[in-house]
Amino acid sequence: MVSDVHGASDALARAAAGSDLFVCLGDLILFLDYDDPTRGIYTDLFGPEHTRAYIDARTANRFDEARELSAAAWRSRGVFDHADRWESLEVMIRQQYRGLFDAMPEPALLTYGNVDVPALWPEFLKAGHQVVDGAVINIEGIRMGFVGGGLASPMRTPYELTEEQYAEKIQALGPVDVLFTHIPPAVPQLTYDTVARRFEVGSGAILEYLKEYAPALHLFGHVHQPLRARARLGKTECMNVGHFHGRKLPFVIDL
C-alpha cells in the first residue's frame, strides 16, 4: 500500500513485489517538492529560485503572499486568467500521469488524493486498475470502504470537497472492516506535520464514522511527517501508511 506518491514512478513500479493486493491512496502528481525545489511542475514552469520563495511563503502559512508570487510568475509568462493557466498545467499533469500509471502495479485498488485530477485518470488507467471512491468492495469476506480526496484548505489543491460533501460520501459506506481514505481523522497528533510545522486538514466526519461503525483499521496518508503515525481511537487502529515519495517503501499489512 502507498500514498502520496508525488512523482516517484521508479519506486512505484517495484512497490507491489510479493503482495496479494496493492492499494494506492492517491496524490500521484508532484506539483511542488518541498525537499528538493529543483523538481516538480511548479519548478518546470518558473524555475527553482522562484519555487524556493513560493515554498517559503507556503511553509510559513503566508498563503496570500504565495498566491501573489504565483500570479506574478504567471503574468511573467503572459498568462493572466485561470483558463490559460490550466491549459499549461494540464499538459504537464498528463505527462506525469502517463509515466505514473505505466509504473502502477496491476492489479491495484486506487482512490484519489487531494493533489489529483480525477477527470484525467480514465485516460491512463490500465485493465487491472480499479478506482474506488465513496464505495465498498468485498474481498475474501473483508469489507473495504474507500473515500478519496481532501477537504477545502488554504492550499487550494485540485480535489477538495466541502465538509458536507465528504460527510455524505463516508456515511454512505455503511459498516466496513477496513476504511481507506487519503486524509486522516481530525486528531491533532495525526494531522500535525513536524517538518512543515502546521496542522494539515483532517476530517471530523471520519471521526464520527469511526465512533459509529468502529472498523478494525483505518488507513490513510496525506500528512508527510506526522507527529504520530498511528493512534487507537475506540476500537479502531488508525495508521498513516507513509509518505511514499520520501520513503520509497510501501506500507505492508496482513489483513
C-alpha positions in Angstrom: 0.0 0.0 0.0 1.2 3.5 -0.8 0.0 7.1 -0.5 1.5 10.5 -1.5 3.5 9.1 -4.4 4.2 12.6 -5.8 6.1 11.5 -8.9 8.1 8.5 -7.5 7.3 6.3 -10.5 10.5 4.2 -10.4 9.8 3.1 -6.8 6.1 2.7 -7.6 6.9 0.1 -10.2 8.5 -2.1 -7.5 6.1 -1.4 -4.7 3.8 -4.4 -5.1 6.5 -7.1 -5.0 5.3 -10.1 -3.0 1.9 -8.7 -2.3 -1.6 -10.2 -2.9 -3.3 -6.8 -3.0 -1.9 -3.4 -3.9 -3.6 -0.2 -2.8 -2.8 3.4 -3.7 -4.4 6.2 -1.6 -3.6 9.0 -4.1 -1.6 12.1 -4.5 0.3 10.9 -7.6 1.3 14.3 -9.0 4.4 16.1 -8.0 3.5 19.8 -8.2 5.9 21.1 -5.6 8.8 19.2 -4.0 9.4 20.8 -0.6 12.5 18.8 -0.1 14.0 19.5 -3.5 12.8 22.7 -5.1 14.5 21.8 -8.4 11.8 19.2 -9.1 8.1 19.4 -9.8 5.6 21.1 -12.2 6.0 24.5 -10.5 9.8 24.4 -10.9 9.4 23.3 -14.6 7.3 26.4 -15.1 9.0 29.0 -13.1 12.5 27.8 -12.1 14.0 26.8 -8.7 14.6 30.3 -7.4 11.0 31.4 -7.6 9.9 27.9 -6.4 12.0 28.4 -3.2 10.4 31.7 -2.5 6.9 30.2 -3.1 7.7 27.2 -0.8 9.0 29.5 1.9 5.8 31.6 1.9 3.5 28.5 2.0 5.6 26.8 4.7 5.2 30.0 6.8 1.5 30.0 6.2 1.7 33.2 4.2 -0.8 32.0 1.7 -1.8 35.4 0.3 1.8 36.1 -0.4 2.3 32.7 -2.0 -0.7 33.3 -4.3 0.6 36.7 -5.4 4.0 35.1 -6.1 2.3 32.6 -8.3 0.1 35.2 -10.0 3.2 37.3 -10.7 5.0 34.3 -12.1 2.1 33.5 -14.5 2.0 37.1 -15.6 5.7 37.0 -16.4 4.8 34.2 -18.9 2.0 36.3 -20.4 -0.8 34.3 -18.7 -3.5 36.3 -17.0 -6.5 34.1 -16.4 -7.1 30.7 -14.8 -8.3 29.0 -18.0 -4.9 29.7 -19.7 -3.1 28.6 -16.5 -4.9 25.3 -16.6 -4.1 24.7 -20.3 -0.4 24.8 -19.4 -0.8 22.8 -16.2 -2.9 20.1 -17.9 -0.2 19.3 -20.4 2.4 18.7 -17.6 0.0 16.8 -15.4 -0.8 14.5 -18.3 2.9 13.9 -18.8 3.3 12.9 -15.2 0.2 10.7 -15.1 1.4 8.8 -18.2 4.6 7.7 -16.5 2.9 7.1 -13.1 0.1 4.9 -14.4 2.5 3.0 -16.7 4.5 2.2 -13.5 1.5 1.5 -11.3 1.3 -2.3 -10.5 -1.6 -4.5 -11.6 -4.0 -5.4 -10.1 -4.5 -2.3 -7.9 -7.2 -0.6 -6.0 -6.9 3.2 -6.3 -8.5 6.2 -4.8 -7.8 9.9 -5.2 -5.7 12.3 -3.1 -6.3 16.0 -2.8 -3.5 16.6 -5.3 -5.1 14.6 -8.1 -7.3 15.4 -11.0 -9.9 12.7 -11.2 -11.2 13.7 -14.6 -7.9 12.8 -16.2 -7.5 9.3 -14.6 -9.6 7.4 -17.2 -7.1 8.3 -19.9 -4.3 6.4 -18.2 -5.8 3.6 -16.1 -4.8 0.0 -17.1 -7.0 -3.0 -17.2 -6.0 -4.1 -13.7 -6.7 -0.8 -12.1 -9.9 -0.3 -10.1 -10.8 3.2 -8.9 -12.9 3.1 -5.7 -14.2 6.4 -4.2 -17.2 6.6 -1.9 -17.8 2.9 -2.3 -17.3 -0.5 -0.7 -15.7 -3.7 -2.1 -15.7 -7.1 -0.6 -12.5 -9.2 -1.0 -12.5 -12.7 0.6 -15.1 -11.6 3.1 -13.4 -8.4 4.2 -15.4 -5.2 3.6 -13.2 -2.4 2.4 -14.5 1.2 2.2 -12.8 3.9 0.2 -13.2 7.7 0.3 -10.8 9.8 -1.8 -10.0 13.5 -2.0 -9.3 16.1 0.6 -11.1 19.0 2.3 -11.1 22.7 1.5 -7.8 24.2 2.6 -5.6 27.3 2.1 -3.6 25.2 -0.3 -6.4 25.1 -2.9 -5.4 21.7 -4.2 -7.3 20.2 -7.2 -9.6 17.7 -5.5 -11.0 19.3 -2.4 -14.6 18.7 -1.1 -16.7 20.6 1.4 -17.3 19.1 4.8 -20.8 18.3 3.8 -19.8 16.5 0.6 -17.2 14.5 2.4 -19.5 13.5 5.2 -22.1 12.4 2.7 -19.6 10.1 1.0 -18.3 8.5 4.1 -21.7 7.9 5.7 -22.9 6.3 2.5 -20.4 3.4 3.0 -22.1 1.9 6.0 -20.2 -0.6 8.1 -16.8 -1.8 6.9 -13.9 -3.8 8.3 -11.2 -1.6 6.9 -11.6 2.1 6.0 -9.2 3.6 3.4 -9.1 7.4 3.0 -6.5 9.8 1.7 -6.8 12.2 4.7 -6.7 11.4 8.4 -9.3 11.9 11.0 -9.3 15.3 12.8 -7.0 14.2 15.6 -4.1 16.7 16.4 -1.3 14.2 16.7 -2.3 12.6 13.4 -2.7 15.8 11.4 0.3 17.8 12.7 3.3 17.7 10.2 6.5 18.1 12.2 8.6 19.4 9.3 6.0 21.7 7.7 5.2 22.8 11.3 1.5 23.1 10.7 -1.7 21.1 11.1 -2.9 19.6 7.9 -6.7 19.3 7.4 -8.3 16.2 8.9 -11.9 15.1 8.8 -14.4 15.4 11.6 -16.7 13.2 9.5 -14.2 10.4 9.7 -14.1 10.7 13.4 -17.9 10.4 13.6 -17.8 7.4 11.3 -15.2 5.6 13.4 -17.3 6.2 16.5 -20.4 4.8 14.8 -19.1 1.8 12.9 -15.7 1.0 14.6 -13.9 -0.6 11.7 -10.9 -2.6 12.8 -8.5 -0.5 10.7 -8.4 3.0 9.3 -5.5 3.5 6.8 -4.7 6.9 5.3 -1.8 9.2 4.1 -1.7 13.0 3.4 0.4 14.1 6.3 4.0 13.5 5.2 5.8 13.7 8.6 3.2 13.2 11.2 3.7 13.8 14.9 2.3 10.3 15.4 1.9 7.7 12.6 -0.7 5.7 14.4 -3.3 6.0 17.2 -6.1 3.9 18.7 -9.5 5.6 18.5 -12.0 3.4 20.3 -11.9 0.0 18.7 -10.1 1.3 15.5 -6.4 1.3 14.9 -5.6 4.3 12.7 -2.4 4.2 10.7 -0.6 6.6 8.4 0.8 4.4 5.6 3.7 6.8 4.9 5.0 9.4 2.5 5.9 7.2 -0.4 7.7 10.0 -2.3 10.1 10.3 0.7 10.4 6.7 1.9 10.2 4.9 -1.4 8.9 1.9 0.5 5.3 0.5 0.6 3.3 0.0 3.8 2.7 -3.7 4.3 -0.1 -5.2 6.4 -1.6 -8.6 6.7 -5.4 -8.5 6.7 
